């Protein structure tokens, strides 16, 4: 999969790429290979699983983050903190 992404990126078929669930070590491997880093990385990101290491890496390297399952797949909707935030 990574080889395919790098191939199409190298051939300028894509203007930018996005990836899903890439850790900082995956992104660093792409950077070390001399390839363009993705424009966006989609990861599971919610108030209960903040994934600070990859968030910091993406922030420092200009990679946008897109979170999925932002409210923990609906299992924490009754949390008082989330209820307060939602009311605002």
Backbone as CSV, one residue per row, in Angstrom:
resi,resn,N_x,N_y,N_z,CA_x,CA_y,CA_z,C_x,C_y,C_z
1,UNK,0.826,-1.187,0.000,0.000,0.000,0.000,0.868,1.249,0.000
2,UNK,1.843,1.304,0.894,2.719,2.475,0.961,3.494,2.635,-0.339
3,UNK,3.937,1.534,-0.913,4.668,1.590,-2.183,3.768,2.169,-3.278
4,UNK,2.518,1.764,-3.321,1.570,2.282,-4.317,1.372,3.781,-4.144
5,UNK,1.195,4.224,-2.909,1.028,5.652,-2.633,2.256,6.420,-3.092
6,UNK,3.424,5.920,-2.739,4.654,6.608,-3.131,4.818,6.641,-4.646
7,UNK,4.452,5.553,-5.325,4.561,5.504,-6.786,3.680,6.573,-7.428
8,UNK,2.418,6.616,-7.056,1.509,7.591,-7.655,1.889,9.022,-7.286
9,UNK,2.375,9.211,-6.076,2.844,10.534,-5.680,4.057,10.939,-6.516
10,UNK,4.961,10.015,-6.736,6.172,10.287,-7.522,5.821,10.628,-8.974
11,UNK,4.831,9.970,-9.519,4.422,10.201,-10.911,3.534,11.442,-11.059
12,UNK,3.291,12.150,-9.989,2.487,13.374,-9.991,1.052,13.137,-10.466
13,UNK,0.540,11.953,-10.212,-0.850,11.660,-10.530,-1.753,12.311,-9.484
14,UNK,-1.280,12.390,-8.258,-2.030,13.021,-7.173,-1.413,14.375,-6.854
15,UNK,-2.246,15.353,-6.546,-1.718,16.634,-6.083,-1.337,16.565,-4.615
16,UNK,-2.108,15.835,-3.865,-1.779,15.607,-2.455,-2.414,14.278,-2.063
17,UNK,-1.936,13.734,-0.973,-2.460,12.453,-0.517,-2.925,12.567,0.924
18,UNK,-3.786,11.673,1.296,-4.217,11.531,2.668,-4.026,10.076,3.067
19,UNK,-3.802,9.862,4.330,-3.610,8.504,4.840,-4.532,8.284,6.027
20,UNK,-4.672,7.047,6.414,-5.523,6.703,7.538,-4.751,5.810,8.496
21,UNK,-4.802,6.177,9.755,-4.187,5.395,10.833,-2.680,5.255,10.697
22,UNK,-2.013,6.239,10.137,-0.553,6.220,10.081,-0.006,6.757,11.392
23,UNK,0.939,6.030,11.966,1.633,6.501,13.151,2.792,7.390,12.750
24,UNK,3.422,7.996,13.748,4.542,8.884,13.439,5.683,8.130,12.770
25,UNK,5.854,6.839,13.096,6.929,6.072,12.463,6.634,5.832,10.976
26,UNK,5.368,5.676,10.605,5.020,5.532,9.186,5.311,6.838,8.433
27,UNK,4.895,7.932,9.022,5.089,9.238,8.379,6.569,9.592,8.284
28,UNK,7.314,9.223,9.304,8.754,9.480,9.294,9.440,8.651,8.204
29,UNK,8.971,7.435,7.993,9.513,6.588,6.932,9.293,7.233,5.560
30,UNK,8.126,7.809,5.362,7.845,8.498,4.100,8.779,9.698,3.928
31,UNK,8.950,10.464,5.014,9.814,11.643,4.947,11.252,11.245,4.638
32,UNK,11.744,10.191,5.298,13.115,9.737,5.076,13.319,9.199,3.668
33,UNK,12.256,8.697,3.052,12.340,8.196,1.680,12.364,9.345,0.668
34,UNK,12.226,10.564,1.178,12.280,11.732,0.302,10.980,12.018,-0.422
35,UNK,9.915,11.452,0.061,8.613,11.651,-0.577,7.823,12.722,0.154
36,UNK,6.862,13.272,-0.569,5.984,14.277,0.015,5.175,13.647,1.146
37,UNK,5.074,14.356,2.232,4.270,13.847,3.340,2.795,14.072,3.022
38,UNK,1.908,13.290,3.612,0.483,13.446,3.331,-0.047,14.807,3.791
39,UNK,-1.103,15.245,3.146,-1.759,16.482,3.550,-2.622,16.257,4.784
40,UNK,-3.150,15.037,4.932,-4.043,14.741,6.051,-3.840,13.296,6.515
41,UNK,-3.974,13.097,7.809,-3.919,11.770,8.421,-5.206,11.596,9.222
42,UNK,-5.999,10.597,8.860,-7.246,10.330,9.562,-6.976,9.278,10.635
43,UNK,-7.225,9.646,11.883,-6.984,8.736,13.001,-8.186,8.750,13.941
44,UNK,-8.292,7.716,14.760,-9.318,7.744,15.802,-8.873,8.742,16.851
45,UNK,-9.690,9.725,17.068,-9.326,10.818,17.969,-10.579,11.249,18.705
46,UNK,-10.540,11.189,20.005,-11.690,11.598,20.802,-11.195,12.033,22.174
47,UNK,-12.064,12.607,22.993,-11.622,13.100,24.302,-11.034,12.034,25.221
48,UNK,-11.317,10.774,24.943,-10.823,9.704,25.796,-9.572,9.034,25.248
49,UNK,-9.266,9.299,24.002,-8.051,8.746,23.384,-7.448,9.833,22.515
50,UNK,-6.575,10.627,23.112,-6.077,11.838,22.461,-4.870,11.598,21.571
51,UNK,-4.180,10.518,21.702,-3.033,10.164,20.863,-2.058,11.336,20.702
52,UNK,-1.579,11.829,21.807,-0.778,13.049,21.824,0.485,12.976,20.969
53,UNK,1.125,11.831,20.891,2.377,11.721,20.134,2.149,11.968,18.640
54,UNK,1.159,11.316,18.051,0.912,11.501,16.621,0.305,12.882,16.352
55,UNK,-0.503,13.385,17.278,-1.060,14.738,17.118,0.068,15.762,17.081
56,UNK,1.016,15.636,17.988,2.149,16.560,18.019,2.995,16.436,16.747
57,UNK,3.260,15.215,16.311,4.054,15.002,15.096,3.381,15.677,13.899
58,UNK,2.089,15.429,13.735,1.373,16.017,12.603,1.356,17.540,12.699
59,UNK,1.125,18.069,13.879,1.123,19.522,14.068,2.476,20.127,13.695
60,UNK,3.547,19.503,14.128,4.895,20.017,13.855,5.312,19.882,12.397
61,UNK,4.657,18.992,11.655,5.043,18.745,10.269,4.000,19.192,9.251
62,UNK,3.045,19.990,9.680,2.068,20.555,8.756,1.088,19.556,8.168
63,UNK,0.798,18.503,8.895,-0.147,17.485,8.431,-1.459,17.693,9.178
64,UNK,-2.534,17.913,8.432,-3.839,18.092,9.055,-4.326,16.764,9.613
65,UNK,-5.045,16.839,10.711,-5.633,15.640,11.302,-7.130,15.646,11.086
66,UNK,-7.664,14.487,10.775,-9.105,14.311,10.693,-9.447,13.182,11.642
67,UNK,-10.265,13.472,12.626,-10.625,12.465,13.609,-11.896,11.734,13.226
68,UNK,-11.892,10.435,13.421,-13.133,9.683,13.287,-13.467,9.114,14.653
69,UNK,-14.700,8.748,14.832,-15.209,8.306,16.134,-14.988,9.384,17.183
70,UNK,-15.341,10.629,16.867,-15.020,11.714,17.788,-15.731,11.647,19.131
71,UNK,-16.832,10.937,19.253,-17.474,10.797,20.560,-17.498,9.336,20.990
72,UNK,-16.404,8.661,20.716,-16.186,7.293,21.199,-17.298,6.351,20.772
73,UNK,-17.687,6.479,19.513,-18.717,5.623,18.903,-20.036,5.646,19.669
74,UNK,-20.327,6.754,20.302,-21.598,6.918,20.989,-21.687,6.300,22.359
75,UNK,-20.634,5.626,22.815,-20.699,4.928,24.104,-20.531,5.858,25.301
76,UNK,-20.111,7.075,25.083,-19.878,7.986,26.201,-20.757,9.222,26.115
77,UNK,-21.841,9.162,25.372,-22.681,10.340,25.179,-23.319,10.843,26.469
78,UNK,-23.429,10.004,27.478,-24.030,10.428,28.744,-22.990,11.008,29.707
79,UNK,-21.748,11.103,29.301,-20.706,11.676,30.150,-21.058,13.132,30.480
80,UNK,-21.049,13.514,31.762,-21.429,14.879,32.157,-20.564,15.971,31.490
81,UNK,-19.284,15.707,31.327,-18.404,16.697,30.692,-18.822,16.917,29.239
82,UNK,-19.080,15.839,28.504,-19.538,15.963,27.125,-20.905,16.623,27.047
83,UNK,-21.781,16.318,27.983,-23.092,16.945,28.003,-22.970,18.456,28.195
84,UNK,-22.078,18.871,29.083,-21.855,20.302,29.313,-21.301,20.980,28.070
85,UNK,-20.329,20.327,27.425,-19.740,20.892,26.207,-20.801,20.981,25.092
86,UNK,-21.636,19.967,24.971,-22.663,19.951,23.929,-23.712,21.030,24.156
87,UNK,-23.986,21.351,25.408,-24.984,22.364,25.716,-24.525,23.765,25.306
88,UNK,-23.211,23.940,25.230,-22.674,25.260,24.842,-22.780,25.403,23.366
